[in-house]
Amino acid sequence: MEFGRVRRALVWAGAAALVAGTTGVLGATGAGATATASKPAIENPAAKDVTATTAKLTAKVNPNGAKTSISVACTGGSYAWTANGLAAGGTASTVTASLTSLTAETDYSCTLTAENSAGATKSADVAFTTLESTEPGPEVTAPTVGDTTATDVTDTTATLSAPVNPGGGATTLGVTCTGGTYKWTATGPASGNTTALASADLTELKPGTQYTCGLTATNSAGTTETSSPAVFTTTGAGEPEPTPTVTPSPTPDPTPAPDAGVPTVGPTAAAGVTSDSATLTGSVTPNGAATAATASCTGGAWTAGGAFAGSGTAPVTVSVPLTGLSAGTKYVCAIQATNSAGTTTSNGPVSFVTNGAAKPPTASSAISITAKTFKAKKGKSKTYTVATFTDRADLPAANYKVTITWGDGTTSTGKVVRTGKGTYKVTGKHKYTKAGKKTTKVTVSKSGTAAVTSKGRATAA
């Protein structure tokens, strides 16, 4: 009986101690044996170890009593991320999220989010700029353009098409016409070495007018005009030609025409920015040759239209429409002008952010990737086909970003080649310095989706 009274006294003494505020179960303090979890706390977010394609985000995170997960959201360009969570507790720890598949020479703004059963906390924005890529690019040759044909001709519109091979480099399309006024927008292969049909839609043509039009293609190796332009006449009645009054005049001495020069392009400005479109404006001087203008952008998906600047020697203000932009995304764009003497890009690009909230990356079931097993020659730099993948979206090869981990501690950017409708292969150039079996990893991503990865094997001998 005496032992029972002593035992009950000890139990009541322990309960009183907990009520008085001593530490209870799971490290909780205050009234009761356990503490209620609260939202995580995040301090000191920062970026470190930034390269051309990778970076690390760090922060001090306190789980505040509940198991906590870490996620990452970035704007500026393509990316993929991995991060570990934190077990329940009340002590701040340093967490690290690894970013991969970044775009070289790109401004990024990223946030870390810590979430537990009590809610989510977002860090302050962390801004950084990726470095210039040290990977040698593929050999680029001037693009080739086949015969241009005209279809769907009406009073004021027509469609031009021609086979174009980008020559291995990022390629933009242009249109050159004689006969009357016009505007154009063009789509076609952005890069690679596969010939594909490119097209351009002409608008604001003059009715009943004969036009001679051809597609042009420009990359870093030069500009190529169509091998045979299309000649067509718009439907409808043209404007009556006034009867000229002939005034005899002395025959002037022939003066040779001045040589045409590459266009001059002033700084680019942006107007009418919405969640998916904008208009670029700038001053273009044709310098004596028929000059077409379009645009080049970094930051996300985009499609550029075009404008004709004429062939004079005085500056002309042009407007280039952009469509297909991503909401809440930062773009850096410049106007490009092309004539028979070459291509000039504005040395004063414009930076702007589209309206709306950026869509977070989502897993893309449309991309299915299979890494290859291949044999490599030790000590010899060679180009290997390391993977194939499919995507129902059937986008141009330039829309995909690829990272190859070679299994020997090195990583490089892969090249995507479109092999058919929605089918692609990934190649990369590498030199193994040691013999043996290597486990490779190929990661493919596109704007607005999470990366997809597959592991392969290489045997170096």
Residue pairs with C-beta under 8 A, 6 or more apart in sequence:
18 24
18 31
18 32
18 33
19 31
21 29
21 30
21 31
22 29
23 29
24 32
24 33
24 34
24 35
25 33
25 34
26 34
26 35
26 65
26 88
27 35
27 89
27 90
28 34
28 35
28 65
29 35
35 65
35 90
36 65
36 118
37 64
37 65
37 66
37 88
37 116
37 117
37 118
38 64
38 65
38 118
38 119
39 64
39 116
39 118
39 119
39 120
39 121
40 61
40 62
40 63
40 64
40 68
40 86
40 114
40 115
40 116
40 120
40 121
41 61
41 62
41 64
41 92
41 114
41 121
42 59
42 60
42 61
42 112
42 114
42 121
42 122
42 123
43 59
43 60
43 61
43 92
44 58
44 59
44 60
45 57
45 58
45 59
45 111
45 112
45 123
45 124
45 126
46 57
46 58
46 59
46 126
47 55
47 56
47 57
47 58
47 110
47 126
47 127
47 128
48 55
48 56
48 58
49 55
49 56
50 128
50 129
50 130
50 131
51 130
51 131
52 102
52 104
52 105
52 130
52 131
52 132
52 133
52 134
52 135
53 100
53 101
53 102
53 103
53 104
53 130
53 133
53 403
53 411
53 413
54 98
54 99
54 100
54 102
54 411
55 99
55 102
55 108
55 128
55 130
56 96
56 97
56 98
56 99
57 72
57 96
57 97
57 99
57 110
57 112
57 126
58 94
58 95
58 96
58 97
59 94
59 95
59 112
59 123
60 92
60 93
60 94
60 95
61 68
61 70
61 86
61 92
61 93
61 94
61 95
61 112
61 114
62 90
62 91
62 92
62 93
63 86
63 87
63 88
63 89
63 90
63 114
63 116
64 90
64 116
64 118
65 88
65 89
65 90
65 116
65 118
66 88
66 116
66 117
66 118
67 85
67 86
67 87
67 88
67 116
67 117
68 85
68 86
68 88
68 114
68 115
68 116
69 85
69 114
69 115
69 116
70 83
70 84
70 85
70 86
70 95
70 97
70 112
70 113
70 114
71 81
71 83
71 112
71 113
71 115
72 81
72 83
72 97
72 99
72 110
72 111
72 112
72 113
73 110
73 111
73 113
73 358
73 360
74 81
74 99
74 108
74 109
74 110
74 111
75 108
75 109
75 110
75 328
75 329
75 330
75 358
76 103
76 106
76 107
76 108
76 109
76 299
76 329
76 330
77 102
77 103
77 106
77 108
77 130
77 298
77 299
77 300
78 101
78 102
78 103
78 401
78 445
78 446
78 447
79 99
79 100
79 101
79 102
79 103
79 108
79 361
79 445
80 99
80 100
80 101
80 361
80 443
80 445
80 450
80 451
81 97
81 98
81 99
81 100
82 97
82 98
82 100
83 95
83 96
83 97
83 98
83 112
84 95
84 96
86 93
86 95
86 114
88 116
95 112
95 114
97 112
99 110
100 403
100 443
100 451
101 401
101 403
101 443
101 445
101 451
102 108
102 130
103 130
103 298
103 401
104 130
104 131
104 132
104 133
105 129
105 130
105 131
105 132
105 133
106 129
106 130
106 298
106 299
107 127
107 128
107 129
107 330
107 332
108 127
108 128
108 129
108 130
109 125
109 126
109 127
109 330
110 125
110 126
110 127
110 128
111 122
111 123
111 124
111 125
111 126
112 122
112 123
112 126
113 120
113 121
113 122
113 123
114 120
114 121
114 123
115 121
133 413
135 412
135 413
136 429
137 169
138 168
138 169
138 415
139 168
140 167
140 168
140 169
140 219
140 220
140 221
141 167
141 168
141 169
141 221
142 167
142 219
142 221
142 222
142 223
142 224
143 164
143 165
143 166
143 167
143 169
143 171
143 217
143 218
143 219
143 221
143 224
144 164
144 165
144 167
144 195
144 217
144 224
145 162
145 163
145 164
145 214
145 215
145 216
145 217
145 224
145 225
145 226
145 227
146 162
146 163
146 164
146 195
146 226
146 227
146 228
147 162
147 163
147 226
147 227
147 228
148 160
148 161
148 162
148 213
148 214
148 215
148 226
148 228
148 229
148 230
149 160
149 161
149 162
149 230
150 158
150 159
150 160
150 211
150 213
150 230
150 231
150 232
151 158
151 159
151 161
152 158
152 159
153 232
153 233
153 234
153 235
154 234
154 235
155 205
155 207
155 208
155 234
155 235
155 236
156 203
156 204
156 205
156 206
156 207
156 234
157 201
157 202
157 203
157 205
158 201
158 202
158 205
158 211
158 213
158 232
158 234
159 199
159 200
159 201
159 202
160 175
160 184
160 199
160 200
160 202
160 213
160 214
160 215
160 230
161 197
161 198
161 199
161 200
161 215
162 197
162 198
162 214
162 215
162 226
163 195
163 196
163 197
163 198
164 171
164 173
164 188
164 189
164 195
164 196
164 197
164 198
164 215
164 217
165 189
165 193
165 194
165 195
165 196
166 189
166 190
166 191
166 192
166 193
166 217
166 219
167 193
167 219
167 221
168 191
168 192
168 193
169 191
169 219
169 220
169 221
170 190
170 191
170 219
170 220
170 398
171 188
171 189
171 190
171 191
171 217
171 218
171 219
172 217
172 218
172 219
172 294
172 296
172 304
172 336
172 338
173 186
173 187
173 188
173 198
173 200
173 215
173 216
173 217
173 218
173 294
174 186
174 215
174 216
174 217
174 218
174 223
174 292
174 294
174 306
174 338
175 182
175 184
175 186
175 200
175 202
175 213
175 214
175 215
175 216
175 292
175 306
175 308
176 213
176 214
176 216
176 225
176 229
176 290
176 292
177 202
177 211
177 212
177 213
177 214
177 308
178 211
178 212
178 213
178 290
179 206
179 209
179 210
179 211
179 212
180 205
180 206
180 209
180 211
181 204
181 205
181 206
181 308
182 202
182 203
182 204
182 205
182 211
182 213
182 308
183 202
183 203
183 204
183 305
183 306
183 307
183 308
184 200
184 201
184 202
184 203
184 292
184 305
184 306
184 308
185 200
185 201
185 203
185 303
185 304
185 305
185 306
185 321
186 198
186 199
186 200
186 201
186 215
186 294
186 305
186 306
187 198
187 199
187 200
187 303
188 196
188 197
188 198
188 199
188 217
189 196
189 198
189 396
190 396
190 397
190 398
190 399
191 396
191 397
191 398
192 396
192 397
192 398
192 416
192 417
192 418
193 417
194 417
194 418
194 419
196 418
198 215
198 217
200 215
200 306
202 211
202 213
205 211
205 234
206 234
206 238
206 239
207 234
207 235
207 236
207 237
207 238
208 233
208 234
208 235
208 236
208 237
208 238
208 239
209 233
209 234
209 238
210 231
210 232
210 233
211 231
211 232
211 233
211 234
212 229
212 230
212 231
213 229
213 230
213 232
214 225
214 226
214 228
214 229
214 230
215 225
215 226
216 223
216 224
216 225
216 226
216 292
216 338
217 223
217 224
218 224
218 336
218 338
218 343
222 342
223 338
223 340
223 342
223 343
225 340
257 288
258 288
259 288
260 287
260 288
260 289
260 339
260 340
260 341
261 287
261 288
261 289
261 341
262 287
262 339
262 341
262 342
262 343
262 344
263 284
263 285
263 286
263 287
263 291
263 309
263 337
263 338
263 339
263 341
263 342
263 343
263 344
264 284
264 285
264 287
264 315
264 337
264 344
265 282
265 283
265 284
265 285
265 293
265 334
265 335
265 336
265 337
265 344
265 345
265 346
265 347
266 282
266 283
266 284
266 315
266 346
266 348
267 282
267 346
267 347
267 348
267 349
267 350
268 280
268 281
268 282
268 295
268 333
268 334
268 335
268 346
268 348
268 349
268 350
269 280
269 281
269 282
269 350
270 278
270 279
270 280
270 281
270 333
270 350
270 352
271 278
271 279
271 281
272 278
272 279
273 352
273 353
273 354
273 355
274 354
274 355
275 325
275 327
275 328
275 354
275 355
275 356
276 323
276 324
276 325
276 326
276 327
276 354
277 321
277 322
277 323
277 324
277 325
278 321
278 322
278 325
278 331
278 333
278 352
278 354
279 319
279 320
279 321
279 322
280 295
280 319
280 320
280 321
280 322
280 333
280 335
280 350
281 317
281 318
281 319
281 320
282 293
282 317
282 318
282 335
282 346
283 315
283 316
283 317
283 318
284 291
284 293
284 309
284 315
284 316
284 317
284 318
284 335
284 337
285 309
285 313
285 314
285 315
285 316
286 309
286 310
286 311
286 312
286 313
286 316
286 337
286 339
287 313
287 339
287 341
288 311
288 312
288 313
289 311
289 339
289 340
289 341
290 308
290 310
290 311
290 339
290 340
291 308
291 309
291 310
291 311
291 337
291 338
291 339
292 306
292 307
292 308
292 309
292 337
292 338
292 339
293 306
293 307
293 308
293 309
293 318
293 320
293 335
293 336
293 337
293 338
294 304
294 305
294 306
294 307
294 320
294 335
294 336
294 338
295 302
295 304
295 320
295 322
295 333
295 334
295 335
295 336
296 304
296 333
296 334
296 336
296 345
297 304
297 322
297 331
297 332
297 333
297 334
298 331
298 332
298 333
299 329
299 330
299 331
299 332
300 325
300 326
300 329
300 331
300 447
301 324
301 325
301 326
301 399
301 447
301 448
302 322
302 323
302 324
302 325
302 331
302 333
303 322
303 323
303 324
304 320
304 321
304 322
305 320
305 321
305 322
305 323
306 320
307 318
307 319
307 320
308 318
309 316
309 318
309 337
310 316
311 339
318 335
318 337
320 335
322 331
322 333
325 331
325 354
326 354
326 358
326 359
326 447
326 448
327 354
327 355
327 356
327 357
327 358
327 359
328 353
328 354
328 355
328 356
328 357
328 358
328 359
329 353
329 354
329 358
330 351
330 352
330 353
331 351
331 352
331 353
331 354
332 349
332 350
332 351
333 349
333 350
333 352
334 345
334 346
334 347
334 348
334 349
334 350
335 345
335 346
336 343
336 344
336 345
336 346
337 343
337 344
338 344
359 448
361 448
361 449
361 450
362 448
362 449
362 450
363 449
363 450
364 391
364 446
364 449
364 450
364 452
366 391
366 392
366 393
367 389
367 390
367 391
367 444
367 446
367 449
367 452
368 389
368 390
368 391
368 452
369 387
369 388
369 389
369 442
369 444
369 452
369 453
369 454
370 387
370 388
370 389
370 454
371 386
371 387
371 440
371 441
371 442
371 454
371 455
371 456
372 384
372 385
372 386
372 387
372 388
372 456
373 456
373 457
373 458
373 459
374 384
374 385
374 386
374 456
374 457
374 458
374 459
375 458
375 459
375 460
375 461
376 382
376 384
376 430
376 432
376 438
376 458
376 459
376 460
376 461
377 432
377 460
377 461
378 432
378 433
378 434
378 435
378 460
378 461
379 431
379 432
379 433
380 431
381 429
381 430
381 431
382 429
382 430
382 431
383 427
383 428
383 429
384 427
384 428
384 429
384 430
384 458
385 425
385 426
385 427
386 404
386 414
386 426
386 427
386 428
386 440
386 442
386 456
387 414
387 425
387 426
387 442
387 444
387 454
387 456
388 419
388 423
388 424
388 425
388 426
389 423
389 424
389 426
389 444
389 452
390 422
390 423
390 424
391 400
391 422
391 424
391 446
392 422
393 422
393 446
394 421
394 422
395 446
396 418
397 416
397 417
397 418
397 424
398 416
399 446
399 447
400 416
400 424
400 444
400 445
400 446
401 413
401 444
401 445
401 446
402 413
402 414
402 415
402 416
402 426
402 428
402 442
402 443
402 444
403 411
403 412
403 413
403 414
403 442
403 443
404 411
404 412
404 413
404 414
404 426
404 428
404 430
404 440
404 441
404 442
404 443
405 411
405 440
405 441
405 442
405 443
406 412
406 428
406 430
406 432
406 438
406 440
406 458
407 438
407 439
407 440
407 441
407 458
408 432
408 433
408 434
408 438
410 430
412 428
412 429
412 430
413 428
414 426
414 427
414 428
414 442
415 426
415 427
415 428
416 424
416 425
416 426
416 444
417 424
417 425
417 426
417 427
418 424
419 425
426 442
426 444
432 438
432 458
432 460
434 460
435 460
435 461
436 459
436 460
437 457
437 458
437 459
437 460
438 457
438 458
438 459
438 460
439 455
439 456
439 457
440 455
440 456
440 457
440 458
441 453
441 454
441 455
441 456
442 453
442 454
442 455
442 456
443 451
443 452
443 453
444 451
444 452
444 453
445 451
445 452
